[in-house]
Amino acid sequence: MSENSSNSRSGGMSALGLLGVVFVTLKLLGITAVASWSWWWVTAPFWGGLAIFVVVFLIAALCVVVAAMFSK
């Protein structure tokens, strides 16, 4: 056997992905309070991580720009 072979497999669904699937299923079936939520909140587990990353990146970029303006 080669040194690089392994029996582990990568992939699968993340916890947020699974939560998103559960929310969409509950919304479509009209079960629990999830049925009254906006679709933005139901799908938030799918896009929420990216949105948080973008906000943090924009805040960091703004800090760099402000610091560059004051260092002159």
A tleap script that builds the chain and sets N, CA, C and O, in Angstrom:
source leaprc.protein.ff14SB
mol = sequence {
  NMET SER GLU ASN SER SER ASN SER ARG SER
  GLY GLY MET SER ALA LEU GLY LEU LEU GLY
  VAL VAL PHE VAL THR LEU LYS LEU LEU GLY
  ILE THR ALA VAL ALA SER TRP SER TRP TRP
  TRP VAL THR ALA PRO PHE TRP GLY GLY LEU
  ALA ILE PHE VAL VAL VAL PHE LEU ILE ALA
  ALA LEU CYS VAL VAL VAL ALA ALA MET PHE
  SER CLYS
}
set mol.1.N position { 0.839 -1.179 0.000 }
set mol.1.CA position { 0.000 0.000 0.000 }
set mol.1.C position { 0.881 1.238 0.000 }
set mol.1.O position { 1.984 1.227 0.547 }
set mol.2.N position { 0.404 2.273 -0.597 }
set mol.2.CA position { 1.183 3.509 -0.621 }
set mol.2.C position { 0.981 4.273 0.679 }
set mol.2.O position { 0.033 4.033 1.427 }
set mol.3.N position { 1.896 5.196 0.925 }
set mol.3.CA position { 1.839 5.973 2.159 }
set mol.3.C position { 0.700 6.976 2.164 }
set mol.3.O position { 0.261 7.393 3.236 }
set mol.4.N position { 0.214 7.369 1.010 }
set mol.4.CA position { -0.813 8.392 0.916 }
set mol.4.C position { -2.232 7.847 0.976 }
set mol.4.O position { -3.183 8.627 1.030 }
set mol.5.N position { -2.396 6.542 0.968 }
set mol.5.CA position { -3.753 5.998 0.976 }
set mol.5.C position { -4.326 6.026 2.391 }
set mol.5.O position { -3.613 5.855 3.380 }
set mol.6.N position { -5.615 6.245 2.450 }
set mol.6.CA position { -6.291 6.234 3.744 }
set mol.6.C position { -7.714 5.761 3.546 }
set mol.6.O position { -8.234 5.760 2.430 }
set mol.7.N position { -8.329 5.365 4.627 }
set mol.7.CA position { -9.690 4.867 4.564 }
set mol.7.C position { -10.715 5.948 4.868 }
set mol.7.O position { -11.917 5.704 4.764 }
set mol.8.N position { -10.259 7.134 5.242 }
set mol.8.CA position { -11.202 8.198 5.587 }
set mol.8.C position { -11.749 8.848 4.328 }
set mol.8.O position { -11.086 8.908 3.292 }
set mol.9.N position { -12.977 9.334 4.450 }
set mol.9.CA position { -13.619 10.019 3.336 }
set mol.9.C position { -13.958 11.427 3.778 }
set mol.9.O position { -14.379 11.641 4.915 }
set mol.10.N position { -13.778 12.379 2.892 }
set mol.10.CA position { -14.126 13.749 3.220 }
set mol.10.C position { -15.439 14.100 2.533 }
set mol.10.O position { -15.922 13.372 1.667 }
set mol.11.N position { -15.992 15.212 2.933 }
set mol.11.CA position { -17.247 15.649 2.329 }
set mol.11.C position { -18.378 15.515 3.330 }
set mol.11.O position { -18.156 15.344 4.529 }
set mol.12.N position { -19.564 15.593 2.828 }
set mol.12.CA position { -20.716 15.511 3.700 }
set mol.12.C position { -21.315 16.882 3.931 }
set mol.12.O position { -20.914 17.865 3.308 }
set mol.13.N position { -22.260 16.934 4.817 }
set mol.13.CA position { -22.986 18.170 5.074 }
set mol.13.C position { -22.544 18.759 6.399 }
set mol.13.O position { -22.345 18.040 7.378 }
set mol.14.N position { -22.393 20.075 6.419 }
set mol.14.CA position { -22.023 20.751 7.658 }
set mol.14.C position { -23.244 20.877 8.555 }
set mol.14.O position { -24.370 20.600 8.140 }
set mol.15.N position { -23.005 21.296 9.782 }
set mol.15.CA position { -24.103 21.472 10.730 }
set mol.15.C position { -25.044 22.571 10.254 }
set mol.15.O position { -26.261 22.442 10.385 }
set mol.16.N position { -24.490 23.661 9.697 }
set mol.16.CA position { -25.341 24.737 9.195 }
set mol.16.C position { -26.129 24.294 7.971 }
set mol.16.O position { -27.283 24.690 7.806 }
set mol.17.N position { -25.534 23.490 7.120 }
set mol.17.CA position { -26.246 22.963 5.960 }
set mol.17.C position { -27.412 22.084 6.372 }
set mol.17.O position { -28.502 22.167 5.807 }
set mol.18.N position { -27.169 21.241 7.362 }
set mol.18.CA position { -28.238 20.380 7.873 }
set mol.18.C position { -29.341 21.211 8.511 }
set mol.18.O position { -30.523 20.926 8.319 }
set mol.19.N position { -28.968 22.232 9.265 }
set mol.19.CA position { -29.954 23.116 9.876 }
set mol.19.C position { -30.784 23.822 8.804 }
set mol.19.O position { -31.995 23.976 8.960 }
set mol.20.N position { -30.148 24.244 7.732 }
set mol.20.CA position { -30.861 24.880 6.632 }
set mol.20.C position { -31.864 23.938 5.989 }
set mol.20.O position { -32.991 24.336 5.692 }
set mol.21.N position { -31.466 22.704 5.774 }
set mol.21.CA position { -32.377 21.712 5.194 }
set mol.21.C position { -33.565 21.471 6.117 }
set mol.21.O position { -34.699 21.355 5.651 }
set mol.22.N position { -33.314 21.396 7.417 }
set mol.22.CA position { -34.397 21.201 8.386 }
set mol.22.C position { -35.350 22.396 8.357 }
set mol.22.O position { -36.567 22.212 8.350 }
set mol.23.N position { -34.811 23.615 8.341 }
set mol.23.CA position { -35.658 24.813 8.307 }
set mol.23.C position { -36.516 24.857 7.045 }
set mol.23.O position { -37.708 25.155 7.115 }
set mol.24.N position { -35.916 24.563 5.892 }
set mol.24.CA position { -36.675 24.582 4.638 }
set mol.24.C position { -37.774 23.531 4.671 }
set mol.24.O position { -38.898 23.792 4.241 }
set mol.25.N position { -37.459 22.345 5.178 }
set mol.25.CA position { -38.457 21.276 5.269 }
set mol.25.C position { -39.608 21.685 6.170 }
set mol.25.O position { -40.772 21.501 5.814 }
set mol.26.N position { -39.294 22.242 7.339 }
set mol.26.CA position { -40.354 22.671 8.257 }
set mol.26.C position { -41.196 23.789 7.651 }
set mol.26.O position { -42.411 23.825 7.843 }
set mol.27.N position { -40.555 24.704 6.919 }
set mol.27.CA position { -41.288 25.801 6.279 }
set mol.27.C position { -42.239 25.256 5.214 }
set mol.27.O position { -43.399 25.664 5.151 }
set mol.28.N position { -41.759 24.348 4.389 }
set mol.28.CA position { -42.592 23.805 3.318 }
set mol.28.C position { -43.738 22.950 3.852 }
set mol.28.O position { -44.820 22.920 3.266 }
set mol.29.N position { -43.500 22.264 4.952 }
set mol.29.CA position { -44.552 21.429 5.542 }
set mol.29.C position { -45.494 22.230 6.427 }
set mol.29.O position { -46.549 21.732 6.819 }
set mol.30.N position { -45.126 23.462 6.742 }
set mol.30.CA position { -45.981 24.303 7.587 }
set mol.30.C position { -45.999 23.875 9.035 }
set mol.30.O position { -46.998 24.061 9.730 }
set mol.31.N position { -44.901 23.303 9.495 }
set mol.31.CA position { -44.816 22.778 10.862 }
set mol.31.C position { -44.094 23.793 11.743 }
set mol.31.O position { -43.138 24.433 11.303 }
set mol.32.N position { -44.540 23.938 12.962 }
set mol.32.CA position { -43.954 24.787 14.009 }
set mol.32.C position { -43.921 26.255 13.600 }
set mol.32.O position { -44.506 26.646 12.590 }
set mol.33.N position { -43.239 27.043 14.384 }
set mol.33.CA position { -43.166 28.488 14.156 }
set mol.33.C position { -42.326 28.826 12.932 }
set mol.33.O position { -42.398 29.950 12.435 }
set mol.34.N position { -41.542 27.895 12.440 }
set mol.34.CA position { -40.706 28.138 11.268 }
set mol.34.C position { -41.574 28.484 10.055 }
set mol.34.O position { -41.133 29.213 9.167 }
set mol.35.N position { -42.784 27.973 10.015 }
set mol.35.CA position { -43.683 28.222 8.887 }
set mol.35.C position { -44.006 29.703 8.737 }
set mol.35.O position { -44.297 30.154 7.629 }
set mol.36.N position { -43.964 30.457 9.808 }
set mol.36.CA position { -44.287 31.882 9.738 }
set mol.36.C position { -43.058 32.756 9.501 }
set mol.36.O position { -43.192 33.967 9.327 }
set mol.37.N position { -41.882 32.174 9.492 }
set mol.37.CA position { -40.659 32.934 9.266 }
set mol.37.C position { -40.568 33.380 7.806 }
set mol.37.O position { -41.142 32.757 6.914 }
set mol.38.N position { -39.832 34.474 7.584 }
set mol.38.CA position { -39.517 34.910 6.234 }
set mol.38.C position { -38.532 33.916 5.616 }
set mol.38.O position { -37.756 33.263 6.314 }
set mol.39.N position { -38.588 33.823 4.281 }
set mol.39.CA position { -37.648 32.934 3.605 }
set mol.39.C position { -36.207 33.376 3.812 }
set mol.39.O position { -35.296 32.551 3.737 }
set mol.40.N position { -35.980 34.666 4.072 }
set mol.40.CA position { -34.619 35.140 4.356 }
set mol.40.C position { -34.065 34.455 5.600 }
set mol.40.O position { -32.903 34.050 5.616 }
set mol.41.N position { -34.881 34.321 6.637 }
set mol.41.CA position { -34.426 33.672 7.868 }
set mol.41.C position { -34.336 32.166 7.720 }
set mol.41.O position { -33.466 31.529 8.315 }
set mol.42.N position { -35.230 31.596 6.930 }
set mol.42.CA position { -35.203 30.142 6.721 }
set mol.42.C position { -33.924 29.730 5.999 }
set mol.42.O position { -33.320 28.705 6.317 }
set mol.43.N position { -33.520 30.547 5.021 }
set mol.43.CA position { -32.315 30.196 4.254 }
set mol.43.C position { -31.030 30.781 4.845 }
set mol.43.O position { -29.955 30.597 4.273 }
set mol.44.N position { -31.119 31.470 5.962 }
set mol.44.CA position { -29.941 32.096 6.577 }
set mol.44.C position { -28.799 31.119 6.873 }
set mol.44.O position { -27.641 31.508 6.722 }
set mol.45.N position { -29.055 29.883 7.283 }
set mol.45.CA position { -27.911 28.989 7.508 }
set mol.45.C position { -27.074 28.737 6.253 }
set mol.45.O position { -25.893 28.406 6.359 }
set mol.46.N position { -27.665 28.887 5.074 }
set mol.46.CA position { -26.913 28.670 3.834 }
set mol.46.C position { -26.020 29.856 3.490 }
set mol.46.O position { -24.894 29.652 3.035 }
set mol.47.N position { -26.479 31.077 3.690 }
set mol.47.CA position { -25.726 32.256 3.286 }
set mol.47.C position { -25.210 33.082 4.460 }
set mol.47.O position { -24.461 34.035 4.245 }
set mol.48.N position { -25.580 32.753 5.677 }
set mol.48.CA position { -25.213 33.557 6.838 }
set mol.48.C position { -23.715 33.642 7.091 }
set mol.48.O position { -23.203 34.704 7.443 }
set mol.49.N position { -23.014 32.532 6.913 }
set mol.49.CA position { -21.569 32.537 7.133 }
set mol.49.C position { -20.853 33.466 6.172 }
set mol.49.O position { -19.943 34.193 6.570 }
set mol.50.N position { -21.257 33.448 4.910 }
set mol.50.CA position { -20.667 34.340 3.923 }
set mol.50.C position { -20.984 35.795 4.242 }
set mol.50.O position { -20.122 36.662 4.097 }
set mol.51.N position { -22.203 36.070 4.672 }
set mol.51.CA position { -22.587 37.445 5.009 }
set mol.51.C position { -21.752 37.977 6.171 }
set mol.51.O position { -21.314 39.127 6.146 }
set mol.52.N position { -21.533 37.157 7.175 }
set mol.52.CA position { -20.717 37.576 8.319 }
set mol.52.C position { -19.278 37.830 7.872 }
set mol.52.O position { -18.655 38.801 8.301 }
set mol.53.N position { -18.752 36.965 7.017 }
set mol.53.CA position { -17.393 37.142 6.506 }
set mol.53.C position { -17.271 38.462 5.745 }
set mol.53.O position { -16.303 39.199 5.934 }
set mol.54.N position { -18.240 38.762 4.891 }
set mol.54.CA position { -18.203 39.994 4.098 }
set mol.54.C position { -18.255 41.219 5.006 }
set mol.54.O position { -17.521 42.182 4.783 }
set mol.55.N position { -19.113 41.195 6.026 }
set mol.55.CA position { -19.220 42.331 6.948 }
set mol.55.C position { -17.905 42.541 7.690 }
set mol.55.O position { -17.436 43.673 7.807 }
set mol.56.N position { -17.309 41.470 8.190 }
set mol.56.CA position { -16.037 41.579 8.908 }
set mol.56.C position { -14.952 42.098 7.968 }
set mol.56.O position { -14.144 42.939 8.362 }
set mol.57.N position { -14.927 41.604 6.733 }
set mol.57.CA position { -13.940 42.074 5.759 }
set mol.57.C position { -14.111 43.560 5.468 }
set mol.57.O position { -13.125 44.294 5.399 }
set mol.58.N position { -15.348 44.010 5.298 }
set mol.58.CA position { -15.590 45.429 5.013 }
set mol.58.C position { -15.202 46.318 6.191 }
set mol.58.O position { -14.665 47.408 5.995 }
set mol.59.N position { -15.469 45.864 7.405 }
set mol.59.CA position { -15.072 46.640 8.587 }
set mol.59.C position { -13.547 46.725 8.671 }
set mol.59.O position { -12.996 47.785 8.969 }
set mol.60.N position { -12.869 45.606 8.407 }
set mol.60.CA position { -11.403 45.614 8.436 }
set mol.60.C position { -10.843 46.531 7.349 }
set mol.60.O position { -9.890 47.271 7.595 }
set mol.61.N position { -11.420 46.489 6.163 }
set mol.61.CA position { -10.959 47.358 5.078 }
set mol.61.C position { -11.181 48.826 5.425 }
set mol.61.O position { -10.334 49.670 5.135 }
set mol.62.N position { -12.304 49.125 6.036 }
set mol.62.CA position { -12.587 50.501 6.452 }
set mol.62.C position { -11.574 50.972 7.493 }
set mol.62.O position { -11.117 52.114 7.449 }
set mol.63.N position { -11.227 50.095 8.424 }
set mol.63.CA position { -10.221 50.443 9.441 }
set mol.63.C position { -8.869 50.729 8.801 }
set mol.63.O position { -8.172 51.657 9.212 }
set mol.64.N position { -8.496 49.943 7.803 }
set mol.64.CA position { -7.226 50.153 7.114 }
set mol.64.C position { -7.235 51.488 6.378 }
set mol.64.O position { -6.247 52.223 6.411 }
set mol.65.N position { -8.331 51.801 5.722 }
set mol.65.CA position { -8.433 53.055 4.974 }
set mol.65.C position { -8.370 54.239 5.928 }
set mol.65.O position { -7.660 55.208 5.657 }
set mol.66.N position { -9.096 54.181 7.033 }
set mol.66.CA position { -9.090 55.281 8.012 }
set mol.66.C position { -7.704 55.443 8.630 }
set mol.66.O position { -7.239 56.568 8.812 }
set mol.67.N position { -7.042 54.335 8.955 }
set mol.67.CA position { -5.711 54.407 9.521 }
set mol.67.C position { -4.719 55.011 8.524 }
set mol.67.O position { -3.830 55.767 8.916 }
set mol.68.N position { -4.869 54.680 7.237 }
set mol.68.CA position { -3.990 55.246 6.208 }
set mol.68.C position { -4.237 56.747 6.041 }
set mol.68.O position { -3.302 57.504 5.778 }
set mol.69.N position { -5.477 57.174 6.191 }
set mol.69.CA position { -5.789 58.594 6.073 }
set mol.69.C position { -5.187 59.396 7.226 }
set mol.69.O position { -4.723 60.518 7.020 }
set mol.70.N position { -5.191 58.842 8.419 }
set mol.70.CA position { -4.678 59.553 9.580 }
set mol.70.C position { -3.168 59.467 9.736 }
set mol.70.O position { -2.580 60.240 10.492 }
set mol.71.N position { -2.534 58.539 9.032 }
set mol.71.CA position { -1.089 58.398 9.162 }
set mol.71.C position { -0.324 59.386 8.289 }
set mol.71.O position { 0.894 59.514 8.417 }
set mol.72.N position { -1.016 60.069 7.421 }
set mol.72.CA position { -0.351 61.045 6.530 }
set mol.72.C position { -0.026 62.324 7.235 }
set mol.72.O position { 0.531 63.240 6.629 }
savepdb mol mol.pdb
quit
